[in-house]
Amino acid sequence: MLERIRTAIAEQRHLAFTYLGLPRIVTPWLLGTTKAGLWRMRAALVGGHSSSGHAGDGRPRLFDAAVMFEVTVLFDRFEVPGEYRRDDRAFTFIDTAL
């Protein structure tokens, strides 16, 4: 699953997965670990569903990789968003980034 996230970031492709029981489509920005040692992904939610009701709004969110299922790299590509910042303070180690 981590390898699929790495591929999506490196190839600038959208990623689809199930998260907390809901389908999500995201623009992945970063993959790394937090202070707690958890693998997380920073991504903009561009489709699917969200328990907050804000699916598809394009806002960046942190996703816990341990609860991502059915991870699929999609064929469509994206451009690096203007609001993207590599120096994300939520991460202590950045494994893969745009």
C-alpha positions as a printed Julia matrix, in Angstrom:
98×3 Matrix{Float64}:
   0.0    0.0     0.0
   2.83   2.45    0.79
   4.39   1.62   -2.58
   1.15   2.56   -4.36
   1.09   5.9    -2.54
   4.73   6.51   -3.51
   3.93   5.72   -7.14
   0.93   8.05   -7.2
   3.0   10.92   -5.79
   6.0   10.31   -8.07
   3.82  10.04  -11.2
   1.4   12.83  -10.11
  -1.63  10.55  -10.38
  -4.81  10.63   -8.35
  -5.31   7.93   -5.74
  -8.54   6.14   -4.83
  -9.06   4.22   -1.58
 -11.51   3.39    1.17
 -10.94   5.34    4.38
 -12.99   4.82    7.52
 -15.5    2.92    5.39
 -15.94   5.68    2.8
 -14.56   5.92   -0.76
 -12.07   8.75   -1.33
 -10.27  10.21   -4.34
  -7.29  12.41   -3.57
  -4.42  14.36   -5.04
  -1.51  12.97   -2.97
   1.18  15.44   -1.89
   3.38  13.84    0.78
   3.99  10.5     2.46
   5.94  10.27    5.69
   5.91   9.6     9.39
   4.74  11.71   12.31
   6.3   12.21   15.75
   4.28   9.19   16.89
   5.93   7.09   14.15
   2.71   6.69   12.16
   2.69   6.63    8.37
   0.54   9.49    7.1
  -0.27  10.97    3.72
  -1.05  14.65    3.09
  -3.5   14.88    0.19
  -6.25  17.08   -1.18
  -9.66  15.39   -1.16
 -11.1   15.83   -4.67
 -13.84  13.19   -4.76
 -15.66  10.43   -2.98
 -17.3   10.86    0.42
 -16.31  12.33    3.77
 -17.86  11.97    7.21
 -17.51  15.77    7.57
 -19.59  16.33    4.44
 -16.75  18.24    2.72
 -15.76  15.66    0.11
 -14.4   17.05   -3.1
 -13.59  20.48   -1.68
  -9.9   20.09   -2.54
  -8.7   21.0     0.95
  -5.55  19.2     2.12
  -5.98  16.6     4.85
  -3.86  14.07    6.71
  -4.75  10.44    6.12
  -3.58   7.6     8.36
  -2.07   4.99    6.03
  -2.95   2.18    8.45
  -6.67   2.63    7.79
  -6.49   3.08    4.0
  -7.85   0.07    2.12
  -8.3   -0.88   -1.56
  -5.64   1.68   -2.57
  -5.59   2.2    -6.35
  -3.43   4.51   -8.45
  -5.68   6.14  -11.05
  -4.72   6.93  -14.63
  -5.51  10.63  -14.57
  -2.68  13.01  -13.71
  -2.63  16.32  -11.85
  -0.45  19.43  -11.76
   1.35  20.44   -8.58
  -1.15  22.68   -6.77
  -0.17  26.27   -5.99
  -0.87  25.84   -2.27
   1.47  22.82   -1.99
   4.31  23.19    0.53
   6.95  20.51    1.0
   7.9   21.68    4.51
   4.86  20.16    6.21
   5.32  20.34   10.0
   2.99  17.38   10.6
   5.85  15.11    9.48
   9.13  14.31   11.19
  10.28  12.27    8.17
   9.16  12.78    4.57
   9.48   9.61    2.51
   7.99  10.82   -0.79
   6.85  14.27   -1.9
   5.82  16.12   -5.04
